[in-house]
Amino acid sequence: MLIYEITATVDADIAAEYEKYMTEQHIPDLLATGHFAAAFFAKNGNTYRIGYHADSREHLDAYLANDADRLRGDLLEHFPEGVELSRQVLEIVALFPSP
């Protein structure tokens, strides 16, 4: 299992618009690709983290090969300035369900 995590630093004057776009369009569109089981969207000040849970490396690779360019392009169309992004892939070592 993997977490495909994106960190976004967003200018304060577009933060509300960014949050609306992410929750109403981008994250639902990404989940609709079928490559991810779940997502989270969190923030601390003007820094946002979006994490997508992939059940396998194959799911993540399929997303990157087939859908990433289109969805990244849409994000860039909506926010050509004011959003700085970085990405990383985290391997889940263990999950600990609540007893």
All heavy atoms as an XYZ file, in Angstrom:
788
protein
N       0.843     -1.180      0.000
C       0.000      0.000      0.000
C       0.885      1.238      0.000
O       1.943      1.249      0.622
C      -0.899      0.004      1.223
C      -1.952     -1.108      1.231
S      -3.013     -1.040      2.677
C      -1.894     -1.650      3.916
N       0.400      2.252     -0.691
C       1.153      3.485     -0.838
C       0.273      4.692     -0.557
O      -0.942      4.641     -0.732
C       1.690      3.617     -2.266
C       2.560      2.498     -2.802
C       2.747      2.669     -4.302
C       3.886      2.473     -2.106
N       0.925      5.771     -0.168
C       0.282      7.079     -0.110
C       1.011      7.962     -1.106
O       2.232      8.140     -1.020
C       0.349      7.718      1.293
C      -0.366      6.872      2.327
C      -0.209      9.152      1.260
C      -1.861      6.796      2.173
N       0.272      8.462     -2.086
C       0.796      9.444     -3.029
C       0.429     10.790     -2.431
O      -0.744     11.160     -2.363
C       0.151      9.215     -4.396
C       0.533     10.201     -5.460
C       1.863     10.459     -5.764
C      -0.442     10.861     -6.191
C       2.209     11.350     -6.765
C      -0.111     11.751     -7.200
C       1.220     11.990     -7.481
O       1.555     12.874     -8.473
N       1.426     11.516     -1.931
C       1.168     12.727     -1.169
C       1.661     13.959     -1.912
O       2.800     13.989     -2.385
C       1.850     12.650      0.196
C       1.510     13.828      1.090
C       2.141     13.706      2.448
O       3.323     14.083      2.578
O       1.473     13.222      3.372
N       0.795     14.942     -1.985
C       1.117     16.218     -2.618
C       1.079     17.289     -1.540
O       0.139     17.353     -0.748
C       0.107     16.566     -3.744
C       0.201     15.553     -4.884
C       0.353     17.969     -4.277
C      -0.647     14.362     -4.709
N       2.115     18.111     -1.507
C       2.150     19.266     -0.623
C       1.993     20.508     -1.491
O       2.689     20.657     -2.499
C       3.477     19.320      0.159
O       3.598     18.125      0.937
C       3.522     20.530      1.086
N       1.051     21.352     -1.117
C       0.775     22.587     -1.860
C       0.908     23.776     -0.920
O       0.284     23.800      0.137
C      -0.626     22.551     -2.457
N       1.723     24.727     -1.312
C       1.801     25.999     -0.606
C       1.007     26.996     -1.443
O       1.309     27.199     -2.628
C       3.257     26.452     -0.435
O       3.983     25.418      0.245
C       3.339     27.738      0.370
N      -0.027     27.579     -0.829
C      -1.012     28.373     -1.561
C      -1.018     29.807     -1.047
O      -1.074     30.035      0.166
C      -2.417     27.738     -1.411
C      -3.468     28.542     -2.142
C      -2.404     26.283     -1.886
N      -0.969     30.753     -1.979
C      -1.076     32.161     -1.596
C      -2.401     32.394     -0.869
O      -3.448     31.871     -1.281
C      -1.007     33.064     -2.824
C       0.382     33.111     -3.460
O       1.342     32.573     -2.869
O       0.491     33.689     -4.560
N      -2.354     33.194      0.180
C      -3.529     33.425      1.025
C      -4.716     33.976      0.249
O      -5.866     33.629      0.540
C      -3.165     34.361      2.175
N      -4.480     34.814     -0.750
C      -5.587     35.444     -1.469
C      -6.359     34.491     -2.373
O      -7.449     34.832     -2.839
C      -5.107     36.668     -2.251
C      -4.029     36.335     -3.278
O      -3.223     35.421     -3.038
O      -3.988     37.019     -4.318
N      -5.848     33.288     -2.605
C      -6.579     32.307     -3.423
C      -6.908     31.035     -2.637
O      -7.430     30.073     -3.198
C      -5.815     31.951     -4.719
C      -4.463     31.300     -4.405
C      -5.678     33.165     -5.617
C      -3.776     30.706     -5.625
N      -6.636     31.025     -1.343
C      -6.816     29.813     -0.529
C      -8.258     29.306     -0.543
O      -8.489     28.106     -0.702
C      -6.341     30.050      0.895
N      -9.236     30.171     -0.385
C     -10.637     29.733     -0.363
C     -11.031     29.123     -1.707
O     -11.694     28.081     -1.754
C     -11.556     30.896     -0.004
N     -10.602     29.747     -2.796
C     -10.895     29.231     -4.130
C     -10.203     27.872     -4.348
O     -10.781     26.950     -4.916
C     -10.432     30.240     -5.179
C     -10.708     29.847     -6.604
C     -10.152     30.845     -7.614
O      -9.642     31.918     -7.220
O     -10.223     30.528     -8.811
N      -8.969     27.760     -3.870
C      -8.222     26.509     -3.985
C      -8.927     25.390     -3.211
O      -9.105     24.281     -3.733
C      -6.792     26.709     -3.462
C      -5.979     25.449     -3.416
C      -5.389     24.932     -4.565
C      -5.795     24.757     -2.219
C      -4.639     23.764     -4.528
C      -5.049     23.594     -2.175
C      -4.475     23.103     -3.333
O      -3.739     21.944     -3.282
N      -9.335     25.661     -1.982
C     -10.024     24.650     -1.178
C     -11.308     24.189     -1.867
O     -11.609     22.990     -1.907
C     -10.342     25.187      0.215
C      -9.124     25.302      1.096
C      -9.439     25.795      2.494
O     -10.603     25.633      2.960
O      -8.516     26.345      3.130
N     -12.055     25.120     -2.395
C     -13.310     24.767     -3.083
C     -13.016     23.894     -4.306
O     -13.674     22.872     -4.517
C     -14.059     26.038     -3.485
C     -15.357     25.788     -4.220
C     -16.050     27.111     -4.539
C     -17.177     26.894     -5.504
N     -18.464     26.817     -4.955
N     -12.059     24.290     -5.119
C     -11.697     23.516     -6.304
C     -11.247     22.109     -5.915
O     -11.667     21.120     -6.537
C     -10.590     24.245     -7.080
C      -9.946     23.400     -8.147
C     -10.579     23.193     -9.368
C      -8.709     22.800     -7.937
C      -9.989     22.405    -10.356
C      -8.117     22.018     -8.909
C      -8.761     21.817    -10.115
O      -8.173     21.026    -11.070
N     -10.411     22.012     -4.913
C      -9.886     20.696     -4.518
C     -10.999     19.784     -4.004
O     -11.057     18.604     -4.370
C      -8.795     20.849     -3.457
C      -7.529     21.496     -3.982
S      -6.740     20.598     -5.339
C      -6.141     19.150     -4.467
N     -11.877     20.310     -3.149
C     -12.906     19.461     -2.541
C     -14.057     19.151     -3.483
O     -14.636     18.068     -3.419
C     -13.461     20.094     -1.250
O     -13.990     21.391     -1.536
C     -12.380     20.197     -0.180
N     -14.376     20.090     -4.379
C     -15.525     19.889     -5.262
C     -15.162     19.302     -6.618
O     -16.021     18.688     -7.260
C     -16.275     21.208     -5.452
C     -16.917     21.706     -4.178
C     -17.676     23.003     -4.356
O     -17.819     23.487     -5.507
O     -18.122     23.558     -3.329
N     -13.912     19.480     -7.058
C     -13.570     19.012     -8.400
C     -12.346     18.100     -8.429
O     -12.441     16.949     -8.844
C     -13.346     20.195     -9.345
C     -13.072     19.740    -10.776
C     -12.997     20.892    -11.744
O     -13.435     22.003    -11.447
N     -12.439     20.634    -12.903
N     -11.182     18.608     -8.046
C      -9.936     17.881     -8.300
C      -9.864     16.534     -7.577
O      -9.592     15.509     -8.210
C      -8.727     18.742     -7.939
C      -7.433     18.143     -8.381
N      -7.008     18.173     -9.689
C      -6.483     17.477     -7.685
C      -5.847     17.558     -9.787
N      -5.502     17.126     -8.576
N     -10.098     16.531     -6.285
C     -10.006     15.265     -5.549
C     -11.076     14.281     -6.019
O     -10.761     13.116     -6.290
C     -10.028     15.501     -4.025
C      -8.746     16.254     -3.617
C     -10.150     14.181     -3.262
C      -8.730     16.761     -2.188
N     -12.344     14.684     -6.180
C     -13.328     13.739     -6.737
C     -12.946     13.229     -8.128
O     -13.123     12.041     -8.424
C     -14.622     14.552     -6.771
C     -14.468     15.554     -5.671
C     -13.007     15.920     -5.708
N     -12.406     14.106     -8.991
C     -11.984     13.669    -10.320
C     -10.867     12.640    -10.236
O     -10.851     11.656    -10.979
C     -11.510     14.855    -11.168
C     -12.637     15.745    -11.655
O     -13.824     15.368    -11.502
O     -12.325     16.839    -12.194
N      -9.921     12.871     -9.340
C      -8.808     11.940     -9.196
C      -9.298     10.598     -8.665
O      -8.914      9.541     -9.173
C      -7.743     12.534     -8.279
C      -6.369     11.914     -8.438
C      -5.299     12.957     -8.330
C      -6.159     10.829     -7.418
N     -10.171     10.612     -7.679
C     -10.707      9.353     -7.149
C     -11.535      8.617     -8.196
O     -11.559      7.387     -8.221
C     -11.532      9.616     -5.893
C     -10.721     10.024     -4.658
C     -11.664     10.416     -3.524
C      -9.775      8.920     -4.217
N     -12.180      9.367     -9.086
C     -12.996      8.748    -10.134
C     -12.166      7.957    -11.142
O     -12.716      7.141    -11.887
C     -13.820      9.820    -10.856
N     -10.848      8.148    -11.160
C     -10.002      7.363    -12.067
C      -9.991      5.890    -11.673
O      -9.626      5.043    -12.481
C      -8.551      7.881    -12.085
O      -7.934      7.653    -10.806
C      -8.476      9.349    -12.475
N     -10.343      5.588    -10.429
C     -10.367      4.208     -9.963
C      -9.029      3.674     -9.492
O      -8.935      2.510     -9.096
N      -8.005      4.499     -9.474
C      -6.669      4.043     -9.080
C      -6.404      4.168     -7.583
O      -5.404      3.626     -7.099
C      -5.597      4.812     -9.849
C      -5.715      4.675    -11.336
N      -5.637      3.470    -11.992
C      -5.935      5.602    -12.297
C      -5.781      3.657    -13.288
N      -5.983      4.950    -13.502
N      -7.274      4.863     -6.866
C      -7.044      5.111     -5.441
C      -8.266      4.698     -4.626
O      -9.400      4.854     -5.068
C      -6.731      6.590     -5.201
C      -5.484      7.036     -5.913
C      -5.563      7.661     -7.145
C      -4.233      6.814     -5.366
C      -4.426      8.063     -7.826
C      -3.078      7.200     -6.031
C      -3.171      7.823     -7.258
N      -8.000      4.201     -3.419
C      -9.066      3.723     -2.543
C      -9.658      4.835     -1.684
O     -10.821      4.747     -1.275
C      -8.528      2.600     -1.649
N      -8.865      5.866     -1.383
C      -9.317      6.936     -0.492
C      -8.371      8.117     -0.622
O      -7.289      7.992     -1.212
C      -9.354      6.448      0.953
N      -8.789      9.246     -0.047
C      -7.946     10.442     -0.058
C      -8.173     11.230      1.222
O      -9.214     11.092      1.873
C      -8.274     11.321     -1.263
N      -7.183     12.057      1.569
C      -7.380     13.035      2.643
C      -6.896     14.386      2.150
O      -6.051     14.486      1.261
C      -6.694     12.629      3.958
C      -5.187     12.705      3.941
C      -4.526     13.911      4.134
C      -4.436     11.561      3.752
C      -3.142     13.978      4.123
C      -3.051     11.611      3.737
C      -2.394     12.829      3.928
N      -7.467     15.444      2.736
C      -7.123     16.823      2.396
C      -6.990     17.552      3.713
O      -7.949     17.648      4.479
C      -8.233     17.412      1.527
C      -7.982     18.808      1.015
C      -6.792     19.158      0.420
C      -8.988     19.767      1.089
C      -6.583     20.440     -0.084
C      -8.805     21.045      0.587
C      -7.593     21.386      0.003
N      -5.791     18.051      4.017
C      -5.527     18.683      5.303
C      -4.733     19.961      5.083
O      -4.112     20.146      4.035
C      -4.747     17.722      6.200
N      -4.766     20.837      6.089
C      -3.996     22.070      5.968
C      -3.425     22.492      7.303
O      -3.912     22.124      8.374
C      -4.830     23.188      5.375
C      -5.846     23.804      6.319
C      -6.521     24.995      5.648
C      -7.414     25.727      6.616
N      -7.937     26.964      6.045
N      -2.363     23.280      7.187
C      -1.746     23.950      8.323
C      -1.337     25.318      7.803
O      -0.360     25.430      7.066
C      -0.540     23.165      8.838
C       0.116     23.833     10.028
O      -0.432     24.772     10.606
N       1.296     23.373     10.384
N      -2.127     26.329      8.133
C      -1.865     27.655      7.594
C      -2.093     27.656      6.093
O      -3.149     27.253      5.616
N      -1.069     28.052      5.340
C      -1.207     28.094      3.882
C      -0.553     26.878      3.210
O      -0.348     26.866      2.006
C      -0.630     29.393      3.317
C       0.880     29.465      3.427
O       1.474     28.899      4.342
N       1.503     30.180      2.514
N      -0.252     25.854      3.999
C       0.306     24.618      3.458
C      -0.751     23.524      3.535
O      -1.338     23.285      4.591
C       1.558     24.182      4.240
O       2.529     25.221      4.156
C       2.138     22.893      3.680
N      -0.985     22.878      2.400
C      -1.983     21.820      2.296
C      -1.280     20.506      1.984
O      -0.278     20.485      1.273
C      -2.978     22.127      1.166
C      -3.824     23.335      1.441
C      -3.355     24.613      1.178
C      -5.108     23.200      1.968
C      -4.132     25.729      1.438
C      -5.889     24.315      2.221
C      -5.393     25.568      1.957
O      -6.172     26.671      2.223
N      -1.852     19.422      2.497
C      -1.396     18.084      2.144
C      -2.588     17.301      1.633
O      -3.656     17.297      2.243
C      -0.806     17.368      3.350
C       0.426     18.046      3.883
C       1.626     17.189      3.743
N       2.775     17.996      4.124
C       3.796     17.550      4.777
N       3.848     16.295      5.135
N       4.805     18.331      5.058
N      -2.365     16.663      0.506
C      -3.381     15.805     -0.080
C      -2.743     14.439     -0.219
O      -1.674     14.302     -0.814
C      -3.846     16.316     -1.464
C      -4.250     17.796     -1.398
C      -5.004     15.470     -1.974
C      -3.165     18.757     -1.778
N      -3.370     13.441      0.365
C      -2.838     12.089      0.304
C      -3.828     11.153     -0.352
O      -5.015     11.155     -0.012
N      -3.346     10.390     -1.313
C      -4.170      9.420     -2.029
C      -3.655      8.028     -1.711
O      -2.468      7.747     -1.896
C      -4.120      9.671     -3.542
C      -4.608     11.043     -3.929
C      -3.719     12.076     -4.179
C      -5.966     11.298     -4.038
C      -4.173     13.336     -4.531
C      -6.424     12.554     -4.389
C      -5.523     13.569     -4.632
O      -5.978     14.816     -4.979
N      -4.535      7.157     -1.233
C      -4.180      5.790     -0.863
C      -4.304      4.877     -2.080
O      -5.394      4.718     -2.629
C      -5.113      5.320      0.253
C      -4.934      3.887      0.619
N      -4.528      3.512      1.862
C      -5.084      2.749     -0.090
C      -4.456      2.177      1.889
N      -4.788      1.716      0.718
N      -3.175      4.292     -2.478
C      -3.164      3.325     -3.577
C      -2.916      1.939     -2.994
O      -2.021      1.754     -2.164
C      -2.068      3.663     -4.583
N      -3.696      0.968     -3.420
C      -3.544     -0.390     -2.907
C      -2.279     -1.075     -3.397
O      -1.822     -2.033     -2.785
C      -4.768     -1.242     -3.263
C      -5.989     -0.843     -2.449
O      -5.831     -0.375     -1.301
O      -7.109     -0.997     -2.972
N      -1.710     -0.584     -4.512
C      -0.500     -1.210     -5.048
C       0.284     -0.205     -5.879
O      -0.252      0.832     -6.300
C      -0.854     -2.404     -5.933
O      -1.494     -1.950     -7.118
N       1.522     -0.528     -6.140
C       2.359      0.306     -7.004
C       1.779      0.330     -8.425
O       1.854      1.340     -9.114
C       3.796     -0.242     -7.019
C       4.762      0.601     -7.820
C       4.962      1.927     -7.129
N       5.502      2.921     -8.032
C       6.160      3.988     -7.628
N       6.366      4.199     -6.353
N       6.614      4.844     -8.484
N       1.176     -0.774     -8.831
C       0.563     -0.848    -10.160
C      -0.563      0.175    -10.314
O      -0.702      0.790    -11.373
C       0.054     -2.265    -10.449
C       1.147     -3.307    -10.615
C       1.795     -3.763     -9.314
O       1.197     -3.586     -8.230
O       2.923     -4.284     -9.387
N      -1.357      0.358     -9.263
C      -2.425      1.364     -9.313
C      -1.836      2.771     -9.458
O      -2.316      3.568    -10.270
C      -3.298      1.299     -8.060
C      -4.272      0.177     -8.045
N      -5.485      0.236     -8.674
C      -4.203     -1.047     -7.477
C      -6.134     -0.896     -8.493
N      -5.371     -1.698     -7.768
N      -0.812      3.067     -8.674
C      -0.181      4.376     -8.768
C       0.443      4.573    -10.145
O       0.268      5.621    -10.776
C       0.880      4.556     -7.682
C       1.668      5.866     -7.736
C       0.755      7.075     -7.643
C       2.726      5.882     -6.649
N       1.156      3.565    -10.639
C       1.785      3.671    -11.960
C       0.750      3.875    -13.061
O       0.977      4.641    -14.002
C       2.630      2.430    -12.246
C       3.899      2.368    -11.399
O       4.274      3.389    -10.790
O       4.503      1.276    -11.328
N      -0.392      3.202    -12.959
C      -1.458      3.375    -13.959
C      -1.995      4.804    -13.921
O      -2.243      5.411    -14.973
C      -2.578      2.366    -13.722
N      -2.173      5.355    -12.727
C      -2.611      6.751    -12.613
C      -1.591      7.683    -13.268
O      -1.953      8.556    -14.064
C      -2.819      7.151    -11.144
C      -2.893      8.633    -10.989
C      -4.026      9.333    -11.399
C      -1.816      9.362    -10.493
C      -4.084     10.722    -11.302
C      -1.868     10.745    -10.397
C      -3.007     11.412    -10.806
O      -3.055     12.785    -10.727
N      -0.319      7.497    -12.924
C       0.724      8.366    -13.461
C       0.810      8.267    -14.983
O       1.018      9.279    -15.662
C       2.072      8.035    -12.814
C       2.161      8.354    -11.309
C       3.452      7.794    -10.724
C       2.032      9.838    -11.043
N       0.623      7.081    -15.527
C       0.726      6.879    -16.978
C      -0.495      7.378    -17.734
O      -0.377      7.877    -18.856
C       0.945      5.393    -17.273
N      -1.680      7.257    -17.129
C      -2.919      7.492    -17.873
C      -3.690      8.759    -17.518
O      -4.469      9.246    -18.351
C      -3.856      6.291    -17.700
C      -3.227      5.009    -18.185
O      -2.692      4.951    -19.282
N      -3.267      3.976    -17.357
N      -3.526      9.263    -16.310
C      -4.403     10.347    -15.861
C      -3.698     11.560    -15.270
O      -4.280     12.638    -15.222
C      -5.389      9.809    -14.807
C      -6.268      8.720    -15.361
O      -7.098      9.028    -16.233
O      -6.112      7.550    -14.945
N      -2.485     11.398    -14.795
C      -1.813     12.474    -14.062
C      -1.651     13.741    -14.903
O      -1.939     14.844    -14.420
C      -0.463     11.996    -13.534
N      -1.202     13.611    -16.140
C      -0.979     14.805    -16.964
C      -2.260     15.612    -17.149
O      -2.250     16.847    -17.041
C      -0.408     14.418    -18.322
C       1.048     13.977    -18.252
O       1.713     14.247    -17.234
O       1.508     13.351    -19.227
N      -3.360     14.932    -17.405
C      -4.645     15.614    -17.612
C      -5.091     16.357    -16.352
O      -5.472     17.537    -16.403
C      -5.706     14.589    -18.026
C      -7.123     15.121    -18.102
C      -8.098     14.035    -18.546
N      -8.092     12.852    -17.711
C      -8.771     12.718    -16.570
N      -9.506     13.723    -16.128
N      -8.727     11.594    -15.882
N      -5.007     15.685    -15.205
C      -5.468     16.305    -13.965
C      -4.522     17.403    -13.487
O      -4.965     18.428    -12.958
C      -5.676     15.234    -12.898
C      -6.875     14.326    -13.196
C      -6.887     13.114    -12.285
C      -8.174     15.090    -13.086
N      -3.236     17.208    -13.691
C      -2.279     18.264    -13.354
C      -2.504     19.479    -14.245
O      -2.415     20.623    -13.792
C      -0.850     17.751    -13.497
C      -0.454     16.757    -12.426
C       0.910     16.170    -12.701
N       1.267     15.166    -11.703
C       2.369     14.441    -11.759
N       3.241     14.604    -12.756
N       2.618     13.541    -10.810
N      -2.801     19.242    -15.518
C      -3.074     20.335    -16.440
C      -4.298     21.135    -16.041
O      -4.306     22.367    -16.134
N      -5.334     20.440    -15.574
C      -6.544     21.124    -15.138
C      -6.259     21.996    -13.919
O      -6.731     23.135    -13.837
C      -7.653     20.111    -14.839
C      -8.968     20.801    -14.569
O      -9.533     21.392    -15.509
O      -9.419     20.767    -13.399
N      -5.485     21.471    -12.987
C      -5.099     22.258    -11.808
C      -4.339     23.509    -12.237
O      -4.619     24.615    -11.764
C      -4.257     21.418    -10.850
C      -3.707     22.136     -9.628
C      -4.826     22.473     -8.652
C      -2.647     21.304     -8.943
N      -3.410     23.355    -13.162
C      -2.622     24.482    -13.636
C      -3.486     25.505    -14.376
O      -3.244     26.717    -14.274
C      -1.492     23.987    -14.540
C      -0.458     25.013    -14.966
C       0.194     25.681    -13.756
C       0.592     24.354    -15.833
N      -4.500     25.040    -15.093
C      -5.429     25.968    -15.752
C      -6.161     26.831    -14.738
O      -6.360     28.018    -14.945
C      -6.471     25.189    -16.560
C      -6.142     25.041    -18.001
C      -7.296     24.395    -18.764
O      -8.468     24.799    -18.570
O      -7.008     23.468    -19.534
N      -6.587     26.211    -13.635
C      -7.316     26.939    -12.601
C      -6.399     27.824    -11.759
O      -6.829     28.868    -11.273
C      -8.065     25.963    -11.688
C      -9.299     25.414    -12.313
N      -9.296     24.345    -13.167
C     -10.586     25.823    -12.218
C     -10.525     24.095    -13.563
N     -11.328     24.988    -13.010
N      -5.163     27.386    -11.562
C      -4.225     28.107    -10.698
C      -2.863     28.218    -11.374
O      -1.906     27.539    -10.987
C      -4.109     27.401     -9.340
C      -5.414     27.302     -8.620
C      -6.167     26.144     -8.696
C      -5.919     28.376     -7.907
C      -7.399     26.052     -8.056
C      -7.143     28.304     -7.277
C      -7.889     27.135     -7.352
N      -2.764     29.085    -12.394
C      -1.475     29.224    -13.084
C      -0.399     29.865    -12.211
O       0.788     29.723    -12.472
C      -1.813     30.103    -14.291
C      -3.072     30.811    -13.928
C      -3.802     29.900    -12.977
N      -0.819     30.555    -11.166
C       0.098     31.191    -10.217
C      -0.460     31.033     -8.816
O      -1.657     30.848     -8.625
C       0.254     32.680    -10.538
C       0.888     32.964    -11.879
C       0.992     34.453    -12.163
O       0.357     35.262    -11.446
O       1.697     34.806    -13.117
N       0.428     31.123     -7.828
C      -0.004     31.146     -6.443
C      -0.046     29.805     -5.746
O      -0.400     29.739     -4.571
N       0.310     28.728     -6.459
C       0.331     27.398     -5.852
C       1.659     26.738     -6.201
O       1.994     26.590     -7.375
C      -0.836     26.506     -6.355
C      -0.756     25.124     -5.742
C      -2.179     27.153     -6.048
N       2.418     26.379     -5.170
C       3.667     25.643     -5.364
C       3.446     24.208     -4.892
O       2.936     23.985     -3.788
C       4.800     26.273     -4.564
C       5.265     27.602     -5.104
C       6.458     28.126     -4.345
O       7.331     27.320     -3.947
O       6.507     29.352     -4.137
N       3.836     23.240     -5.736
C       3.560     21.832     -5.448
C       4.838     21.015     -5.322
O       5.822     21.275     -6.016
C       2.715     21.227     -6.572
C       1.353     21.860     -6.818
C       0.771     21.347     -8.114
C       0.429     21.578     -5.655
N       4.792     20.029     -4.456
C       5.812     18.977     -4.412
C       5.075     17.662     -4.177
O       3.968     17.639     -3.641
C       6.846     19.238     -3.323
O       6.252     19.196     -2.041
N       5.691     16.575     -4.620
C       5.051     15.260     -4.530
C       6.029     14.254     -3.965
O       7.231     14.347     -4.212
C       4.591     14.803     -5.915
C       3.548     15.686     -6.546
C       3.301     15.321     -8.008
N       2.297     16.162     -8.608
C       2.546     17.320     -9.190
N       3.770     17.776     -9.269
N       1.561     18.046     -9.710
N       5.467     13.270     -3.253
C       6.274     12.151     -2.782
C       5.394     10.915     -2.675
O       4.170     11.015     -2.583
C       6.942     12.460     -1.450
C       5.992     12.631     -0.281
C       6.740     12.900      1.024
O       7.920     12.651      1.138
N       6.026     13.404      2.010
N       6.036      9.771     -2.715
C       5.335      8.495     -2.564
C       5.836      7.855     -1.280
O       7.039      7.695     -1.082
C       5.602      7.569     -3.770
C       4.924      6.220     -3.564
C       5.114      8.224     -5.059
N       4.898      7.520     -0.408
C       5.218      6.890      0.866
C       4.710      5.457      0.868
O       3.558      5.207      0.516
C       4.554      7.652      2.022
C       4.873      9.145      2.116
C       3.946      9.816      3.102
C       6.319      9.341      2.508
N       5.554      4.544      1.259
C       5.138      3.150      1.399
C       4.612      2.947      2.813
O       5.276      3.311      3.788
C       6.321      2.222      1.163
C       5.959      0.758      1.263
C       7.138     -0.153      1.015
O       8.185      0.314      0.536
O       7.005     -1.350      1.320
N       3.415      2.399      2.926
C       2.852      2.128      4.242
C       3.517      0.872      4.794
O       3.426     -0.202      4.200
C       1.320      1.956      4.172
C       0.688      3.259      3.694
C       0.762      1.532      5.531
C      -0.797      3.159      3.435
N       4.189      1.028      5.901
C       4.885     -0.086      6.532
C       3.925     -0.907      7.354
O       3.964     -2.138      7.339
C       6.055      0.431      7.401
C       6.730     -0.704      8.144
C       7.057      1.204      6.546
N       3.024     -0.238      8.076
C       2.048     -0.943      8.911
C       0.864     -0.031      9.166
O       1.009      1.172      9.261
C       2.678     -1.351     10.239
N      -0.314     -0.647      9.278
C      -1.528      0.054      9.688
C      -1.935     -0.485     11.045
O      -1.815     -1.681     11.300
C      -2.662     -0.195      8.682
C      -2.555      0.492      7.344
C      -3.686      0.038      6.432
C      -2.564      1.993      7.485
N      -2.460      0.378     11.879
C      -2.844     -0.008     13.230
C      -4.303      0.358     13.453
O      -4.619      1.485     13.819
C      -1.945      0.692     14.258
C      -0.510      0.328     14.112
C       0.324      1.083     13.307
C       0.012     -0.773     14.769
C       1.660      0.755     13.160
C       1.340     -1.119     14.627
C       2.179     -0.359     13.827
N      -5.220     -0.569     13.215
C      -6.630     -0.270     13.444
C      -6.908     -0.109     14.939
O      -6.238     -0.703     15.789
C      -7.358     -1.471     12.869
C      -6.345     -2.576     12.879
C      -5.006     -1.929     12.754
N      -7.904      0.684     15.210
C      -8.325      0.873     16.595
C      -8.904     -0.425     17.144
O      -9.629     -1.125     16.430
C      -9.371      1.976     16.651
O      -9.831      2.173     17.942
N      -8.586     -0.756     18.390
C      -9.129     -2.015     18.960
C     -10.627     -1.957     19.172
O     -11.239     -0.979     19.302
C      -8.417     -2.149     20.299
C      -7.697     -0.868     20.560
C      -7.725     -0.062     19.292
